[in-house]
């Protein structure tokens, strides 16, 4: 099992933050701050640790929010110069984000300035959300301005911070009901020069599609007109969950709306009796039964047993096949049955299906047992 994230956010974090603040604010009671942070710290998970440090900041920094936020901004390290993430290092600023989210809501301009600086070191996608709820028009107007910012991290904040279903964050219910304000922002970012931003745009559209499948399809069709390859990739990524769900209109957008003229043979599920913690390998051959060349989107599903005794399918991406007339291709994939933070395994029979252009056909079963 992967190491817990909180183990990368240890006692060194409040010590480091105390040193950074004391450098620019010599009156800062660093030892009291550290002692306050570490009281009960070991028992907390990642986000509660961040919030605990943020609340200690509130107690030990000047009471005036503008002054406190100014000190925090002045204490920040160098801006990130890379588009992609830098591991856990930027999480040093998680408490700063929580500080702005919890204590800055009555200070819009000071908090916007703080988030503009913080997102270039970590990400303000969590802290911007309370401002979208408290000040929807003003915050959306600021985000629209930031769509043209020179910083890739500021532009990404626009798309990531407005995701209706951002992981680890409360949902933005207003945008789940009406995504049009978000789509206005995404329109300005759909051809951003950085993949880092375009991927975030795709993830936002993917979120929107879970509540408004027709909106996702309509936007995808519009954006495909005269689309460069980068935007075509974005649309494919945005449609990925809809494709996994086998939604016909989403498949049609990608050119997989027709039933595939194929047969599936040479199915092997090995071992037939698998053990938790090991692997199961799914393999099969797909043959084109037409004399014409076909593109076929191939995925498969395993119906994992649940604790309550039922089963829930998980889709595994395979490949888009380009099959010549009467041509065949053998596909194979090994799936880990190790315990994960995102998936627990339970003994019992597990059904396996294949999805061909979204249409489901049973492949077989395997029995899962404890090692």
MITORTOR-296598 format. One record per residue (C-alpha): residue in three letters; y, x, z. Coordinates in steps of 0.25 Angstrom, whole numbers, padded with zeros to 4 digits, always signed. Example, Ala and Ser with C-alpha at 12.3 -4.5 7.8 and 13.67 -1.06 7.14 Angstrom:
BEGIN
ALA-0018+0049+0031 SER-0004+0055+0029 
//
This chain:
BEGIN
UNK+0000+0000+0000 UNK+0014+0005-0003 UNK+0022+0011+0008 UNK+0032+0001+0014 UNK+0046+0002+0009 UNK+0051+0002+0024 UNK+0045+0016+0026 UNK+0055+0021+0015 UNK+0066+0016+0024 UNK+0064+0023+0037 UNK+0072+0028+0049 UNK+0079+0038+0040 UNK+0086+0027+0033 UNK+0096+0023+0044 UNK+0097+0038+0048 UNK+0102+0041+0034 UNK+0111+0029+0033 UNK+0117+0033+0046 UNK+0120+0047+0041 UNK+0126+0041+0028 UNK+0136+0032+0036 UNK+0140+0042+0046 UNK+0144+0052+0035 UNK+0155+0042+0031 UNK+0157+0035+0044 UNK+0156+0046+0055 UNK+0158+0035+0066 UNK+0145+0028+0062 UNK+0135+0028+0074 UNK+0124+0034+0066 UNK+0114+0035+0078 UNK+0116+0021+0083 UNK+0115+0016+0069 UNK+0101+0023+0067 UNK+0096+0019+0081 UNK+0100+0004+0077 UNK+0093+0005+0064 UNK+0080+0011+0069 UNK+0078+0001+0081 UNK+0066-0007+0075 UNK+0067-0001+0062 UNK+0053+0003+0060 UNK+0047-0011+0061 UNK+0056-0016+0049 UNK+0053-0017+0035 UNK+0062-0011+0024 UNK+0073-0022+0022 UNK+0074-0025+0037 UNK+0076-0010+0039 UNK+0088-0011+0029 UNK+0094-0023+0036 UNK+0093-0016+0050 UNK+0100-0004+0045 UNK+0111-0013+0039 UNK+0113-0020+0052 UNK+0114-0007+0059 UNK+0125-0003+0049 UNK+0132-0016+0053 UNK+0132-0013+0068 UNK+0136+0002+0066 UNK+0146+0002+0055 UNK+0160-0003+0056 UNK+0161-0018+0058 UNK+0170-0021+0046 UNK+0161-0023+0034 UNK+0170-0017+0024 UNK+0171-0004+0032 UNK+0156-0003+0035 UNK+0152-0006+0020 UNK+0162+0005+0016 UNK+0156+0015+0025 UNK+0142+0011+0020 UNK+0147+0013+0005 UNK+0153+0026+0008 UNK+0140+0031+0015 UNK+0132+0028+0002 UNK+0125+0039-0005 UNK+0125+0042-0020 UNK+0123+0031-0030 UNK+0110+0031-0037 UNK+0111+0037-0051 UNK+0098+0031-0056 UNK+0095+0017-0061 UNK+0081+0015-0055 UNK+0078+0015-0040 UNK+0076+0028-0032 UNK+0065+0024-0023 UNK+0068+0020-0009 UNK+0080+0030-0007 UNK+0091+0019-0011 UNK+0085+0010+0000 UNK+0094+0018+0010 UNK+0104+0008+0006 UNK+0096-0004+0009 UNK+0104-0006+0023 UNK+0117-0005+0016 UNK+0113-0016+0007 UNK+0109-0025+0018 UNK+0122-0022+0025 UNK+0130-0027+0014 UNK+0121-0039+0012 UNK+0122-0043+0027 UNK+0135-0039+0031 UNK+0144-0039+0019 UNK+0144-0053+0014 UNK+0158-0056+0019 UNK+0163-0044+0012 UNK+0161-0046-0003 UNK+0169-0035-0009 UNK+0165-0024+0001 UNK+0150-0028-0001 UNK+0151-0028-0016 UNK+0156-0014-0015 UNK+0145-0010-0006 UNK+0134-0016-0015 UNK+0140-0010-0027 UNK+0139+0004-0020 UNK+0125+0001-0014 UNK+0118-0004-0026 UNK+0121+0010-0032 UNK+0113+0016-0021 UNK+0102+0006-0019 UNK+0104-0009-0023 UNK+0112-0020-0018 UNK+0103-0031-0024 UNK+0100-0036-0010 UNK+0114-0036-0004 UNK+0120-0043-0017 UNK+0112-0055-0015 UNK+0120-0061-0002 UNK+0133-0059-0010 UNK+0127-0067-0022 UNK+0124-0078-0012 UNK+0137-0077-0004 UNK+0147-0074-0016 UNK+0139-0078-0029 UNK+0151-0078-0038 UNK+0158-0065-0033 UNK+0145-0058-0032 UNK+0141-0062-0046 UNK+0154-0058-0052 UNK+0153-0044-0045 UNK+0139-0043-0051 UNK+0144-0047-0065 UNK+0154-0035-0064 UNK+0143-0026-0060 UNK+0135-0029-0072 UNK+0144-0019-0079 UNK+0144-0008-0068 UNK+0141+0006-0072 UNK+0130+0007-0061 UNK+0116+0003-0065 UNK+0114-0001-0050 UNK+0126-0010-0049 UNK+0121-0017-0062 UNK+0107-0018-0057 UNK+0112-0025-0044 UNK+0118-0036-0053 UNK+0104-0040-0058 UNK+0096-0036-0046 UNK+0105-0042-0036 UNK+0105-0056-0043 UNK+0090-0057-0044 UNK+0086-0071-0039 UNK+0073-0066-0034 UNK+0076-0051-0030 UNK+0064-0045-0022 UNK+0066-0043-0007 UNK+0079-0052-0008 UNK+0082-0066-0005 UNK+0082-0074-0018 UNK+0096-0078-0024 UNK+0093-0093-0024 UNK+0106-0097-0032 UNK+0101-0088-0044 UNK+0087-0093-0043 UNK+0094-0107-0045 UNK+0104-0103-0056 UNK+0102-0089-0062 UNK+0113-0090-0072 UNK+0123-0081-0064 UNK+0112-0070-0063 UNK+0109-0071-0078 UNK+0124-0069-0081 UNK+0123-0055-0074 UNK+0109-0052-0081 UNK+0115-0054-0094 UNK+0125-0043-0092 UNK+0114-0033-0088 UNK+0103-0037-0098 UNK+0106-0025-0106 UNK+0110-0015-0095 UNK+0107-0001-0099 UNK+0098+0002-0087 UNK+0084-0003-0086 UNK+0086-0003-0071 UNK+0096-0015-0073 UNK+0089-0022-0084 UNK+0076-0022-0076 UNK+0084-0029-0065 UNK+0089-0039-0075 UNK+0075-0042-0079 UNK+0071-0044-0064 UNK+0082-0053-0062 UNK+0078-0062-0074 UNK+0064-0061-0069 UNK+0068-0067-0056 UNK+0076-0078-0063 UNK+0064-0082-0072 UNK+0056-0085-0059 UNK+0066-0096-0056 UNK+0070-0099-0070 UNK+0060-0096-0081 UNK+0067-0103-0092 UNK+0080-0095-0089 UNK+0072-0082-0090 UNK+0066-0086-0103 UNK+0080-0090-0109 UNK+0087-0077-0104 UNK+0075-0069-0110 UNK+0076-0076-0123 UNK+0091-0074-0124 UNK+0091-0059-0120 UNK+0080-0056-0130 UNK+0089-0059-0142 UNK+0093-0046-0148 UNK+0087-0039-0135 UNK+0086-0024-0135 UNK+0073-0018-0130 UNK+0079-0016-0116 UNK+0082-0031-0114 UNK+0069-0035-0120 UNK+0062-0027-0109 UNK+0071-0034-0099 UNK+0067-0047-0103 UNK+0052-0044-0103 UNK+0054-0039-0089 UNK+0062-0051-0085 UNK+0050-0060-0090 UNK+0039-0053-0083 UNK+0037-0063-0072 UNK+0038-0075-0082 UNK+0027-0068-0091 UNK+0018-0065-0079 UNK+0019-0080-0075 UNK+0015-0083-0090 UNK+0028-0091-0093 UNK+0027-0095-0107 UNK+0042-0094-0111 UNK+0043-0080-0105 UNK+0031-0076-0113 UNK+0037-0082-0125 UNK+0050-0074-0124 UNK+0042-0061-0124 UNK+0034-0065-0136 UNK+0021-0069-0129 UNK+0022-0084-0130 UNK+0010-0086-0138 UNK-0004-0087-0133 UNK-0011-0073-0136 UNK-0022-0074-0146 UNK-0031-0064-0139 UNK-0044-0064-0131 UNK-0047-0056-0119 UNK-0060-0048-0118 UNK-0067-0037-0110 UNK-0061-0042-0097 UNK-0065-0032-0085 UNK-0060-0034-0070 UNK-0065-0022-0062 UNK-0070-0022-0052 UNK-0074-0037-0051 UNK-0074-0035-0036 UNK-0062-0027-0032 UNK-0057-0022-0018 UNK-0043-0023-0012 UNK-0036-0010-0013 UNK-0043-0006-0026 UNK-0041-0010-0041 UNK-0045-0020-0051 UNK-0045-0018-0066 UNK-0043-0029-0076 UNK-0046-0026-0091 UNK-0047-0034-0103 UNK-0046-0033-0118 UNK-0036-0042-0126 UNK-0040-0045-0141 UNK-0031-0051-0151 UNK-0038-0062-0158 UNK-0027-0063-0169 UNK-0026-0055-0181 UNK-0011-0054-0178 UNK-0005-0044-0168 UNK-0002-0050-0155 UNK+0007-0046-0143 UNK+0000-0051-0130 UNK+0006-0050-0116 UNK-0006-0047-0106 UNK-0006-0048-0091 UNK-0016-0052-0081 UNK-0016-0059-0068 UNK-0024-0057-0055 UNK-0025-0068-0045 UNK-0024-0061-0032 UNK-0030-0069-0020 UNK-0020-0072-0009 UNK-0021-0073+0006 UNK-0021-0088+0006 UNK-0033-0088-0004 UNK-0026-0092-0017 UNK-0023-0082-0028 UNK-0010-0078-0035 UNK-0010-0071-0049 UNK-0003-0058-0051 UNK+0001-0054-0065 UNK-0002-0040-0070 UNK+0005-0035-0083 UNK-0003-0029-0093 UNK+0002-0027-0107 UNK+0008-0033-0120 UNK-0003-0031-0130 UNK+0000-0029-0145 UNK-0013-0033-0151 UNK-0016-0031-0166 UNK-0024-0042-0173 UNK-0038-0043-0166 UNK-0034-0031-0158 UNK-0038-0029-0143 UNK-0033-0021-0131 UNK-0040-0018-0118 UNK-0031-0019-0105 UNK-0034-0015-0091 UNK-0026-0014-0078 UNK-0030-0010-0064 UNK-0024-0018-0052 UNK-0023-0013-0038 UNK-0029-0021-0027 UNK-0022-0013-0016 UNK-0014-0021-0006 UNK+0001-0021-0009 UNK+0013-0026-0003 UNK+0015-0036-0014 UNK+0000-0040-0015 UNK-0011-0042-0005 UNK-0025-0043-0010 UNK-0036-0053-0005 UNK-0051-0054-0007 UNK-0056-0064-0017 UNK-0058-0067-0032 UNK-0046-0063-0041 UNK-0044-0070-0054 UNK-0038-0062-0066 UNK-0031-0068-0078 UNK-0025-0062-0091 UNK-0012-0067-0096 UNK-0010-0066-0111 UNK+0004-0070-0115 UNK+0005-0077-0102 UNK-0008-0085-0104 UNK-0018-0083-0093 UNK-0033-0081-0095 UNK-0043-0078-0084 UNK-0049-0064-0085 UNK-0059-0064-0073 UNK-0059-0061-0058 UNK-0062-0050-0048 UNK-0065-0051-0033 UNK-0056-0044-0023 UNK-0062-0039-0010 UNK-0058-0031+0002 UNK-0061-0016+0000 
//
